[in-house]
Amino acid sequence: MSQVSTVGSGPNLIQNGDFRLWHEAGPPEHWQLWSPRPDIAPEVLVDPAGGSGNGPALKLQCHRFQCNGGVIQQVSPVSPKDTYAVSVRFRTKGLASPQESVHVALSWLGNGGRLLEKQYVGARERDGDWHRVSAQLAAPAESISARLELVLRWTEGGTVWFDEADMRRTVATPPRTVRLATACFYPEGYTPEENRELWAAKCSDAGAMGADIVCLGEMITYAGTRLRSAHDAREPVPGPTTQRLGAVARQHRMHVVAGVSEWAEEALWNTAVLINREGAVAGKYRKTHLPEEEVLDGTTPGSEYPVFQTDFARVGIEICYDNFFPEVARSLALNGAEIIFLPIWGSGDNWEVLARARSIDNCVYLVASNYSERRSLIIDPWGHILADTKGDQGLVAADVDLTKRGMQQGLGAGEGDGEWKTLWPGDRRPSTYRSLVDTNEL
């Protein structure tokens, strides 16, 4: 059974990471059993043929829900601000929620073993019966060692097998800098065709600013016109609006997010499209939460939360009223979105508070395009407003580095902190949220 290969350089820091040297009498040197209390410790043993390739694997079993514990290994030295690649494989049996019960974490330690920061190794990939969790993590200032933790908790009768634990110094992820832009504009009194040209001009202005992506408003060929209904502004996707904006996107080598009144499948949808640098439609999102006005207008709600891979980030889209429902942004973030775009017609002043909360909740950037005096904003994962049209019509932009460390959250464990973007996915309790999605509940 071989060590897992990771991108990077430097020696492997984990000792006996493939568990071939484990035996029934207890862990070998470098590994320690861990539990908050002996009475809730899981059973820890070696399964001689439980690993990948039928080799040995570390096996943890729990016999009651209160179970909490596993094994840890302290690795040293580590260098402050260096980057380390961490990877572990595991498979499970009898676990109601592997996301809640199986944890791989890395704690960074300072002088005297003081906890500085804890991060979950949470990016999971499926390989048959096995999962691989991996991450590239930067050691915080003052780090002199780290502690890898393999934990099973809160399951009755469940089992996890761990294999191929690996940690090594690697090349730091280069900065991913992107220029985000958003428009604030209300072309009052024009036809859909005239609106289309005016919004195309706004896209050209964003391109001249060097934007990698610009967010436009909701239903841009309907807003401000004298049409009686969004149905009167309907068009296919791809269609006239995506073609016109696509030409500008292609000219300036930029992405565009824009809202349209889509007609498809003999139904009307409130849709936002993503146009790529080549001017093609790279994806679309259909608004899932409809206010009464749209319900009465005959609009059909969407039912999916797609996330789209661009050349700079994974992006998601929500539309206006969706912002009032935290499940939308959370679904996009769970699907991998790093930036969420929000074409929004306007809902008073409280939409801004909600948008900032969604950024913090999910540790994502949020770019909102609103109409007229209601402000368009670019918000960072800390909830800070990076750019603000302040009630004026026009464009604003902000340069952001998507590799920048996220918001730090106190762990309640001494002075230690945790990076929120690794903590919230690992600390969620989906099994307790069932009533939220029980369609039989009023």
C-alpha positions in Angstrom: 0.0 0.0 0.0 1.7 3.2 -1.2 1.6 6.7 0.1 -0.8 9.0 -1.7 1.0 11.4 -4.1 0.3 15.1 -3.7 1.3 18.1 -5.7 4.2 19.8 -4.2 7.6 19.2 -2.7 9.3 18.3 0.5 9.2 15.2 2.7 6.0 13.6 4.0 5.5 14.8 7.6 3.0 12.1 8.7 4.6 9.0 10.2 3.0 5.6 9.4 0.3 7.3 7.5 -0.7 4.1 5.7 -1.2 2.3 9.1 0.8 -0.8 8.1 2.7 -0.6 11.5 -0.5 -0.5 13.6 -1.2 -3.5 15.8 -3.9 -4.6 18.2 -1.8 -3.6 21.3 -2.2 0.1 20.4 -1.0 2.8 18.2 2.7 2.9 17.1 5.0 5.7 17.9 3.9 9.2 16.6 0.1 8.4 16.9 -2.0 8.8 20.0 -5.5 7.8 20.9 -7.8 10.7 21.7 -11.2 11.2 23.3 -12.8 13.9 25.5 -13.5 11.1 28.1 -12.6 7.4 28.2 -16.3 6.4 28.5 -17.2 7.8 25.1 -14.1 6.8 23.2 -14.6 4.8 20.0 -13.1 1.4 19.6 -9.8 1.7 17.7 -8.2 -1.3 15.9 -6.6 -2.3 12.7 -8.5 -4.1 10.0 -5.8 -6.2 8.3 -7.6 -6.2 4.9 -9.7 -3.1 5.3 -7.7 -0.7 3.3 -7.4 0.1 -0.4 -5.9 -2.8 -2.2 -7.0 -5.1 0.7 -4.1 -3.7 2.8 -4.5 -2.8 6.5 -6.5 0.2 7.5 -7.3 2.0 10.8 -10.8 1.1 11.9 -12.9 3.2 14.3 -16.3 1.9 15.7 -18.9 3.5 17.8 -21.6 1.7 19.8 -23.6 4.6 21.1 -24.4 8.1 19.8 -22.3 9.9 22.5 -19.2 8.4 21.0 -16.5 11.0 20.2 -12.8 10.4 19.6 -10.1 8.9 17.3 -6.4 9.3 16.8 -4.1 12.2 16.5 -0.5 12.8 15.3 1.6 15.9 16.0 3.9 16.8 13.2 6.8 19.2 13.4 8.4 21.4 12.5 6.1 23.5 10.4 7.0 26.9 9.1 4.7 29.9 9.6 3.0 31.0 6.4 4.2 27.9 4.4 1.5 25.9 2.7 0.9 22.2 3.3 -1.0 19.6 1.4 -3.1 17.3 3.5 -4.9 14.2 2.3 -6.7 11.2 3.9 -8.8 8.4 2.5 -11.8 6.9 4.4 -14.8 4.7 3.8 -17.8 4.1 6.1 -20.5 1.7 7.0 -23.6 2.2 9.0 -23.3 6.0 9.4 -26.5 8.0 9.0 -24.5 11.1 8.1 -20.7 10.7 7.3 -20.6 14.5 6.9 -21.5 14.9 10.6 -19.7 11.9 12.0 -16.3 11.7 10.2 -13.9 14.5 10.7 -10.4 15.1 9.5 -9.0 18.3 11.0 -5.6 20.0 11.2 -4.8 22.1 14.3 -1.9 24.6 14.1 0.1 24.9 17.4 2.4 27.5 18.7 4.9 27.6 21.6 4.0 25.2 24.4 1.4 23.5 22.3 -0.9 26.5 22.3 -3.8 26.1 19.8 -3.6 28.9 17.2 -6.1 27.8 14.6 -8.1 24.7 13.5 -9.2 23.9 10.0 -11.3 21.1 8.7 -9.9 19.1 5.7 -13.2 19.2 4.0 -13.0 18.9 0.2 -14.3 15.4 -0.5 -14.0 13.4 -3.6 -15.7 10.0 -4.1 -13.7 7.0 -5.5 -15.9 4.0 -5.4 -16.5 3.0 -1.8 -13.8 5.5 -0.6 -13.8 9.2 0.0 -10.7 11.3 -0.2 -10.5 14.5 1.8 -7.8 17.0 0.9 -6.9 20.6 1.2 -4.0 23.0 0.8 -3.7 24.9 4.1 -1.4 27.8 4.9 0.2 27.7 8.4 -0.7 30.8 10.4 1.9 33.1 11.9 3.6 31.7 15.0 3.0 28.0 14.0 5.8 25.6 15.0 3.8 22.3 14.7 0.5 20.9 13.6 -1.8 18.1 14.8 -3.7 15.9 12.4 -7.0 14.6 13.9 -9.0 11.6 12.5 -12.2 11.5 14.4 -15.5 9.5 14.6 -18.3 10.9 16.6 -22.1 11.0 17.2 -23.1 7.7 15.6 -24.5 4.5 17.0 -23.2 1.3 15.5 -21.2 3.1 12.7 -17.7 2.3 11.4 -15.1 4.3 9.5 -11.9 3.0 8.0 -9.0 5.5 7.5 -6.1 4.9 5.1 -3.3 6.8 3.4 -2.9 9.9 5.7 -0.5 12.3 4.2 0.8 15.8 4.9 3.7 17.5 3.2 4.9 21.0 2.3 3.7 22.2 -1.0 3.9 25.2 -3.4 1.6 27.9 -2.2 -1.5 28.5 -4.4 -0.8 31.6 -6.5 -3.2 34.6 -6.0 -6.4 34.4 -8.0 -7.2 38.1 -8.5 -10.4 39.0 -10.3 -12.0 42.3 -11.1 -15.7 42.2 -10.2 -18.1 44.9 -11.5 -21.7 45.7 -11.0 -24.2 48.1 -12.6 -26.8 50.4 -11.1 -29.1 51.5 -13.9 -32.9 52.0 -14.5 -33.7 52.6 -18.2 -37.2 53.9 -17.5 -39.7 54.1 -20.4 -37.9 52.2 -23.1 -38.8 49.1 -25.2 -37.1 45.8 -24.7 -35.0 46.4 -27.8 -33.9 49.9 -26.6 -33.2 48.4 -23.1 -31.0 45.8 -24.7 -28.8 48.4 -26.4 -28.6 50.5 -23.2 -27.5 47.5 -21.1 -25.0 46.6 -23.9 -23.5 50.0 -23.4 -23.1 49.4 -19.7 -21.3 46.2 -20.5 -19.0 48.1 -22.7 -18.3 50.5 -19.9 -17.5 47.6 -17.6 -15.2 46.2 -20.2 -13.3 49.5 -20.5 -12.8 49.3 -16.7 -11.1 45.9 -17.2 -13.8 43.9 -15.5 -13.5 40.1 -15.6 -17.2 39.9 -14.9 -20.1 42.4 -14.6 -23.5 41.8 -13.0 -26.5 43.5 -14.5 -30.1 43.8 -13.2 -33.1 41.5 -13.0 -35.2 41.1 -16.2 -33.3 43.9 -17.9 -35.5 44.0 -21.1 -38.7 44.3 -19.0 -37.7 46.7 -16.1 -38.6 50.3 -16.8 -40.6 49.5 -20.0 -44.3 50.3 -20.5 -45.1 46.6 -21.0 -47.9 45.2 -18.9 -46.2 41.9 -18.0 -42.8 40.2 -18.1 -44.6 37.8 -20.5 -44.6 40.6 -23.1 -40.7 40.7 -22.8 -40.3 37.0 -23.1 -37.5 35.5 -25.3 -35.6 32.3 -25.6 -32.1 31.6 -24.1 -30.0 31.8 -26.2 -31.8 34.6 -27.8 -31.6 38.3 -28.7 -30.4 39.6 -25.3 -27.7 36.9 -24.9 -26.6 37.5 -28.4 -26.2 41.2 -28.0 -24.5 41.0 -24.6 -22.4 38.1 -25.8 -21.0 40.3 -28.6 -19.8 42.8 -26.0 -18.5 40.1 -23.7 -16.5 38.6 -26.6 -15.2 42.1 -27.6 -13.9 42.8 -24.1 -13.0 39.2 -23.1 -15.3 39.4 -20.1 -18.1 37.5 -18.4 -21.6 38.9 -18.0 -24.5 38.0 -15.6 -27.8 39.4 -16.6 -31.5 38.8 -15.9 -34.0 38.0 -18.7 -37.6 36.9 -19.1 -37.1 33.5 -20.5 -39.7 31.6 -22.6 -39.0 27.9 -22.7 -41.0 24.7 -22.4 -44.2 26.7 -22.9 -43.5 28.5 -19.6 -42.3 31.9 -18.4 -39.2 31.9 -16.2 -37.3 34.7 -14.3 -33.9 33.7 -15.4 -30.3 35.0 -15.1 -27.7 33.9 -17.6 -24.0 33.7 -17.4 -22.2 34.7 -20.6 -18.5 33.7 -21.0 -15.6 35.5 -22.5 -16.3 34.0 -25.9 -19.8 35.5 -25.8 -21.6 32.1 -25.4 -24.2 31.2 -22.7 -22.2 29.3 -20.1 -25.1 28.6 -17.8 -28.4 29.9 -16.5 -30.3 30.0 -13.2 -34.1 30.1 -12.9 -35.4 32.0 -9.9 -36.8 29.6 -7.3 -38.7 31.9 -4.9 -41.4 34.0 -6.5 -43.1 37.0 -4.9 -46.8 37.3 -5.3 -46.5 39.7 -8.3 -44.7 37.1 -10.3 -47.0 34.3 -9.3 -50.0 36.4 -10.5 -48.1 37.1 -13.7 -47.8 33.4 -14.5 -44.1 33.0 -13.9 -42.9 29.4 -13.1 -40.4 28.9 -10.4 -37.1 27.0 -10.9 -36.0 24.1 -8.8 -32.2 23.8 -9.1 -29.1 25.6 -7.8 -26.4 25.2 -10.4 -22.8 26.4 -9.9 -20.7 27.3 -13.0 -16.9 26.9 -13.4 -15.3 30.0 -15.0 -11.6 30.6 -15.6 -11.3 32.4 -12.3 -13.8 30.8 -9.9 -16.9 28.7 -9.3 -19.9 31.1 -9.4 -23.5 30.9 -8.5 -26.5 33.1 -9.1 -29.6 34.0 -7.1 -32.3 36.5 -8.1 -34.0 39.2 -5.9 -36.5 37.5 -3.6 -34.2 34.5 -3.3 -32.0 36.7 -1.1 -34.6 36.5 1.6 -34.2 32.7 1.9 -30.9 31.6 3.4 -31.3 28.1 1.9 -30.5 29.5 -1.6 -27.1 31.0 -0.9 -26.3 28.0 1.3 -27.2 25.6 -1.4 -25.0 27.5 -3.9 -22.1 27.5 -1.4 -22.5 23.8 -0.7 -22.3 23.2 -4.4 -19.0 25.0 -4.5 -19.8 28.7 -5.3 -17.0 31.1 -4.3 -18.9 34.2 -5.7 -22.7 34.7 -5.8 -24.2 37.1 -8.2 -27.5 38.8 -7.3 -29.6 40.6 -9.9 -32.2 42.3 -7.8 -35.1 44.6 -8.6 -35.1 46.1 -5.1 -36.8 45.3 -1.8 -36.2 48.3 0.5 -33.2 48.8 2.7 -33.2 45.4 4.5 -32.0 43.5 1.4 -28.5 44.9 2.0 -28.4 43.5 5.5 -29.5 40.1 4.2 -27.0 40.1 1.4 -24.1 40.9 3.8 -25.4 38.1 6.1 -25.4 35.7 3.2 -21.8 36.6 2.5 -20.8 35.9 6.1 -22.9 32.8 6.4 -21.2 31.1 3.5 -17.8 32.9 3.3 -18.4 34.0 -0.2 -18.2 37.2 -2.2 -21.6 38.6 -3.3 -22.2 41.0 -6.2 -25.6 42.6 -6.3 -26.9 44.7 -9.2 -29.9 46.8 -8.1 -31.9 49.5 -9.8 -31.5 53.3 -9.3 -31.3 54.7 -5.8 -31.4 51.3 -4.2 -27.6 50.8 -4.6 -25.5 48.1 -6.2 -22.9 46.5 -4.0 -19.8 44.2 -4.0 -19.5 42.5 -0.6 -16.6 40.4 0.7 -16.8 37.2 2.8 -16.5 39.2 6.0 -19.7 41.2 5.1 -17.7 44.3 4.3 -18.9 46.5 1.4 -16.0 46.8 -1.1 -17.8 48.9 -3.7 -21.1 50.8 -3.5 -22.9 52.9 -6.1 -24.5 54.9 -3.2 -27.7 55.5 -5.0 -26.2 56.8 -8.2 -26.5 55.2 -11.5 -23.3 53.8 -13.0 -20.7 51.1 -12.4 -18.4 50.2 -9.6 -15.7 47.6 -9.5 -13.4 45.9 -6.9 -10.3 43.7 -7.3 -10.4 40.6 -5.0 -8.0 37.8 -4.4 -9.9 34.6 -4.1 -7.0 32.8 -2.3 -7.2 35.3 0.6 -7.8 33.7 4.0 -11.4 33.8 5.1 -13.0 35.2 8.2 -11.6 33.8 11.5 -14.1 32.5 14.0 -13.3 31.9 17.7 -13.3 28.2 18.6 -14.1 28.6 22.2 -11.0 26.7 22.9 -8.5 29.1 24.5 -7.2 31.6 22.1 -7.6 29.4 19.1 -9.5 30.5 16.0 -10.8 28.7 12.9 -11.2 29.7 9.3 -14.9 30.0 8.8 -14.9 28.7 5.3 -13.6 25.4 6.5 -15.6 25.3 9.8 -19.2 25.8 8.7 -19.2 22.9 6.2 -17.8 20.6 8.8 -19.9 21.8 11.7 -23.3 21.6 9.9 -25.8 19.1 11.3 -27.9 18.2 8.2 -29.7 15.3 10.1 -31.3 17.9 12.4 -32.7 20.0 9.5 -35.1 17.4 8.2 -38.2 19.5 9.1 -37.0 22.2 6.8 -37.5 20.0 3.8 -40.4 18.0 5.0 -43.0 18.9 2.4 -45.8 17.5 4.6 -45.2 20.2 7.2 -47.0 23.4 6.9 
